[in-house]
Amino acid sequence: MTAAAPRTPADLPKLIRHYIAGVHVESADGRTFANADPATNRPYCEVAAGGRRDVEAAVAAAGEAFARGPWPRMSARERGRVLCRIAEGIEAREERLAELESFDTGLPITQARGQARRAAENFRYFADVINALHEAAFRTSAQVGYVIRKPVGVAGLITPWNTPFMLESWKLAPALAAGCAVVLKPAEFTPLSASMWPRIMAEAGLPAGVFNMVHGLGETAGAALVEHPDVPLISFTGETATGRGIMRAAAEGLKGLSMELGGKSPCVVFADADLGAAVDGALFGVYSLNGERCTAGSRILVEESVYPEFVARFAERADRTRVGRPDDPATEIGALVHPEHYERVLGYVAAGRKQGARLVAGGERPAHLPDGNYLAATAFADVTPDMRIWREEIFGPIAAIAPFRDEEDAVRLANDTPYGLAGYVWTTDLARGHRVAQAIDAGMVWLNSHNVRDLRTPFGGGKASGVGREGGESSIDFYTERQLVSVALGDTKVPRFGSADDD
């Protein structure tokens, strides 16, 4: 039976425009590009294709709002109230946001709803953070020094196409909380949900010019934002190759950078683990969000004594994982975001076969989905460290499973990667769990858990997975400068240079 095409949301825009200085505008040169939904690959709207002039206008608007507007001069409490109203605006549109996000990205609707709720929580959380933030003071008998935080200025925010609205909120909330003005460049593949931000921001009372948005391709609009001399900060989430290019471009202006890049995270399962829970966690870690997540535990390492059982149980569950229309509440894996990305992911299926990995689940388009960017939950076993599916980030629903001998071997295999974003460890021996977690070269490790993140904790990785940390006070640190003011408490004994001939 062939599945019907997903329902097209009502009242879709015909043209998605930029938002600059509180006004929707088309590109200065009038250029647009087509946007399609991944379940059918049929275009449904045009998007303004931003260029250098559009970015210059947006940065000028943000600069004016920062230099002369009220936003950076408001108290933390006043800014926090606006952020809470933004959260309320998101919550009031939760179902619509999820509908648009699912339609535009191919994410299952149930998972898109969760991302909308998380976006609102980001704004509520940073409203609390900025109100509770303390500033230090240092006192001696001679002077007192106090440290204040000042917003850096105009922040350039470049976001990816996986869970786009939530990841936009992840950057917008702390940047606005800190008092910055912003220019957001959403991902070109998924601009639809971002079109909701202007109304949400305006209804919440955010002053015009504090939030600006320019759509377009990374190599044009994104590059212009990175290179602009009046943008001292760039926060980027995306692939590692693009991150390296941004670092090179930003070096000329000595810009502050926060970059969350690629990942190829290990999921280590010891023989004493609760195998049922480990299978659940490993499946969710690689197949949720269509496998299009930077923290996916896509390299699954299993201790030899339970390896055959784990592979059998994992493969059986992968075969039962429901692939279907993004708007179907029963769907667990939807459509991959774009035909180009879909072909790239299929290339890794071919590479796994060619290099000798054992295909134990999936590997092809489901028969009931002849159109769109669909791939069954795919798993390869007996994968070796030289294989591409083990070493390269796939960003799709493909798991690579391999055995290990002992703890030392597990750590060696886990760290045999250019990436260092996340890791997962499953064991009932908590002493070993702590040892292995701390031995893994990753910014974040979960022990006996899938990726459950506390917003207070730092998010980010090392090696090819990025530079800096976001989340909690780490985000506020990025969007603010600390200034020390030292005040003398009495007469200061200053050495009197040039006074040798005085009487």
N, C-alpha and C positions, 0 to 999 in steps of 0.2 A: 504494500500500500504506500503510495507516494504522499508525503506530507504537503499540506497546503502552504502557500506563502504566508508569512506572518502578516498580521493586520497592520496597515499603515496608520500611524497616529493621526488624529484630526488636527487641522489648522497648522500644518507644517509651513515654515517660511519658504518663500520662493527664492529669497536672497538673504543670506546671513551677512550682515555688515559689521564694520569696525565700530567701536564705541570710544570716542575721544572727547574729552572735556564735557562729558554729560550728554553728548549728542551721537546718534547713530549716523555714520557716514560711509559712503562708498570709497573705494580706493581712489587715490589721486589720479591714477592713470586709467581708471575704469575697468581694470582687469578683474576677472573672476576665474574660479575653477569649479568643476562639477563635484558634488558629493553624492555617494551612493550608499545604500544600505547593504551590509555584507551577507544577508540571507538570500538576496536576489541579485546583487551587484547592479541594480538598476538605479541610475541617478534620480534624485528627487528634489535637489535644490542646487543653487549656485552659491558660492562663498566668495566674498571679497578677497582678492589676492593682494595682500599688503606688500609694499615695497619700502624703499628707504624714506621716501617723503612721508608716508603714513606713519612710520616709526618716529620720524623727527617731530611730526605734529603731536603724537601721543606723548613723547618725552617732554616736549615743551609744555604741554598741558599739565603733566604730572609735576614738572619743575615749578611751574607757576603756583600750583596748589600747595606744594611743599614750602616754597619760599614766602608766600604771602597769604595763604589760606589758613583756616582755623585748625585743621586736623592735627598737625604736629604740636600745636599749642594747647590742645585740650588736655584736661586731666586724664589720667588712666581710667578713672571711673566713668568719665563721659565717653571715652572711646569704647570702653567695655559695654556700655549700654547700647551703642550702635551695633557692636558685634553681636550682642544678644538678639537685637531686632533682625539682623541678617540671618541668624540661626532660625528665628521664627518664620522668616520668609521662605527659607529652604524647607522647613517642616510643613508649611502650608502647601507646598508644591511637591511633596515627596512622591506621590504617585505619578505625577506628570514628569518629573525629573527621571524617575526610574524607567518610565515608558520611552522617553526620548533616548536615554542612555542605552537601553537594551536594543532599540531599533537601530541606532547609529553605530554601536560597537559590536553587536552580536552577543553581548553578555546575556546569560539567562536572567529573566526578569526578577526572579527571587534574589539573585545575587546583586542585581542593580539596585533593588530596594535597600538592601543593606548598605550599599555605598552612599546612597542619598542620606540615610540617617547618620552615617559617619561624618559626612560633610557638615551637617548641622552641629554635631558634637564638637568638631574642630573649632568652630567659632565660639561656642559656649566655653570650651576649655580655655582658649587663649584670652577670652574676656576675664576669666578667673585669674589666669597667670599674670596678666599685666597689672591687675589690681593688687595682687599679693606680692609682687616683686619687691625685694628689699634692695636698698642701696647701702653700701658699706661706708663706715667711718673709721678713721685711725687717729688716735690721740696720743700725743706725748706731752711733756711739760712745756715744750716750746711752741708747739703748733698742733692744729687739728686738720686732718685731711679727709675730705669726703668725696665719694665717687658717685657721679650721676650717669645716667644712661640717656643718650640722645639718639634719635632716629638718624640713620645714615643719610637718607635722601630718597632718590628715585630707585626703586628696585625693579629689575627686569626678571620676570618669571616665565620660564619656558617649560611647558608641561607635556607629558606623553599621552598616547592614545588609549592606553589601558586604564580603566576606571578614571576617565578624564576629569569629571566634575569633582569627585572626592580629592583627587591629587591636586587640582587647582585650589580647592579649599585649604589643603594642607600648607600651601605656600601663602595664599592670600591672608588667611587668618592671622598668623604671627606677624607678617609684614605690616598689615594695617594696625594690629594691636600695638606694635612698636612705634607707630606714628609715621611710617613711611608712606609715600605715594607710590603707585605701582603701574607698570605696563605689563599686561599678561599677553603672552603669545601662545594660544592653545595649539594642540596638535592638529595638523591639517586633515588627517584621516577622520577625526571625530569632533567637529566643531559644534554639533547641534546643541548639546546640553549647556555649553558655555554661553550660548545666546540667551540663557535665562539670567545670567549674572547682572546685566545692566538694570533690569527692573527690580531685582532683589536689592541691589545696592541703593538705588534711588529711593525706594520705598522705606528703607531703613534709615534714611537721612544722611547717608555718606555724602560729604560735599563734592560737587562736580569737580572733576579733574584728579581726584584722589585715586580713583580706579579707572584705568584705560585698558582697552583690549584691541589688539591688532591681529587679525587672522593672516594666514599665509604660509608659505613653504619655509622650512628651516633655513635653506641656503640663501633666502632673500630676506624675509621679515626677521627670522631668528638671527641671522648674521648681522643685520643692521642694528638690532637691539644690543647684541653683545659688543659691537664695535663703537657704540655711541659714547662720546666722551662725557656726557652728563648722566650716565648710568653707572654708579660706582659699585653696584652689587648685581650679580647674576646668580639666580637659583635655577638649576637645570636638573630635570629627571629624564633619562633616556639612555640610549645605547652608548657603549664605551667609546666607539670610534668618533661619534659626534662630540662626546665630552672632551676627547683629546684636542679636537679642533677648536672647541670653545676655550680651552685653557691657553692654547697658542694665541688666539685672538685677544683674549682678556689680558694677557701678559703685558701688552703694550700700554694699557691704561692702569696697570697694577690694581685690577678690580678684585673685590672680594668674591670668592666663589664657594658655592655649596653645590655639590654634584653627586647625585645618587644615580649610579650607572648600572651596568649589567651584573648578572649573577649566574652562578652554576653551583647551587648550594647542595652540600651533601646531606643525606638523611641516613644516619647510622643506626642499624638495628642489631642489638646484641641478642644472643641466644636466650638470655634470661628475661627478655622484655615480655610484656603482655602482647603477644603476637597479634591478637585481634585489634587492640588499640593501635599498634604500630602500623598494621595494614590500613586501618581507617585514616590515620594521620598521613601516611605516605600517599595514599590515593588523593586525599583532599589537597595535600601540598603540591601535587603536580597537575591535577586536573581542574581545580577550582579556577574561576575566572578564565576558563578555556585554556589554562596553562600559560596565559599571557600575563605573567606576574614575575617581577624581578626576584622575589624571594622564593620562587618555586624550588622545592626539594627534588630536583630532577635527576640527581645522581644518588641512587639508593644502594647503600652498602649493607650487606647482610652477612652475619656470621655463618661460617660454613655449615655448622651442624643443623641449622634451621633454614638454610638457603633454599633447598628444594620445596619445603612446605610453604615458605613465604612466597616464592615465585608462583606456585600453583594457586595460592589464595589470592594473591594480587591480580594475576591474570584473569581469574574467574570473575572477580569483582569489576575489573576494567571492562571486560566483555559485557557486563550488565549495566555499566554506566550509560545513562540515557543521553543520547545526542539528538537534538531536535531544534525546533523553532525557538528563537530567543524569547518570544512572548508566551510560550507554553510553561505554566508553573511546574510541570513535571520535568522539564529539561534540566540536565546537570552540566552539559557542555553544549554551547551554542555555536554560532558561526565565527570563524576567525575574521579579524577586522577588515582585511583588504585582500584583493586577489594577488597582489605582489607578495604580501606576507604569507598568504596561503601557499603559493608556489614555493616559497623559500622553505616553509615547514615540510612540505611534501619532499623537498630535496633531501632533508635529513632522514626521512623514512627510507628513501632510496640509498642514502649513504650507509645507514645501519645495515641494510640487507647486503650491500656490496662488500662491506668490511667484515662480514661474518658474524654479526650479532644474531642471536636467536630471537625471532619475532614470536612473542607469546600472546599478544593481544592487538587487535586493531590493525593499523597499517594502511587503511583505505577509507574511501568515502562510504558512509552508510548507504545501503541500497535505497532506502526510503527518502533520501535527500539528494535528488539528482542535480539540483541547482544550488548555488551559493558556496560559501567557503567552509565546508564541513569536513571534519576528520574524526573518525572513531577514536576513542581513548586507546592510545598506542603504548605498548611496553615491549622493550627488548631486554632479554636476559643474557648472561654470559658476556657482558660488555667489558672490553679491556681499555686501559687508560690511553691507548694510542688512537682510539676511534673518535671520529668527529662528534658523534652523539654524546660522548663522555666529556669532551673538552670544550665544545662550543655552546654558547647560549642559543637555545632553539626558540624559546618563547611560544611554545605551543604544547598540546597535550601528548607529550612523548616522554616516557620514563625510561631511564637507563639503569639496569640492575646488575650488580656484580657482587661476588662473594669476597669476604676477607677472613684471615686466619685468626687473628688475635687483636688485642687492643692497639698494640704498636702498629700493626698492619692497617687497622682501621684509620688511625690518625694520619698515617702516611698517605693513604689513598684520599682521605678527605681533603688534605691540604695540597694534593697534586693538581692544582688548578691555578690559572692566572687571576681568578676572581676571589673575593673575600667578603661577601655580603652577609650571608646567613648560614646557619647550620641547624640540624635537628638530631637529637640523640635519644634513643629509646633503650632503657635498661631499668631493672629494678634494683640494681646495685648503685645506690646514690653516690657513694664515694667514687666509684668509677665514672658515674655520670658527670660529676663535677670535674674530675681530671680530664676527661675527654672534651667536655665543653670548653674548658679553658685552653686546651691544646689546639683546638680548631682555630685556624687563622680566619676569623670572620668577625664582623662588627656586632653580630647578634646571633645568639644560639638559644634554642628552645630545648628543654629537657623534658621528655615525656609529654610533649604538647605539640600541636601544630602552631601556625603563626597567629598567636593571640597577642596583640600589642597594646600595651598601656601607653596612652598619649603622653604621659610624663617622661617616658624613657627616650634616650637618644636613638635615632634611626640612621643607619648608614653603614658603610663598610670600608675596607681597605683594598690594597692592590688595585686591580682593574675595576673594582666596584665603586670607586668614588673618592671624594675628598670632602671632609667635614661631616657634620652631623646635623640633623633636623629633629624636631620634636622637643616638647618641654622648654626648659630654659635655654637649651642649645639653639633653638630657633630664635629666641629673643636676643641671644648673644650675637647671632649673625646679623640681624637687622638693626642693631644699635651699636653705637660707639660708647665706650666708657671714658669719661673725662674726670680727671682728678683735679680738685680745687683744694689748695693748701693755704691755711690762714694762720698767720703768726698770732700767738697768744700774749706776746709782750714785745719788748725791745729786742730786735734781732741783732746778734753780734756778727756783723758782716766784716770780713777782712777788708781793710782799707788800702786797696792797691793805689800806688802812686802817692802815698802820704809820708814817705820816708823823710822828707825835708821839713815837714811841719814841726812847729815848736810844741 
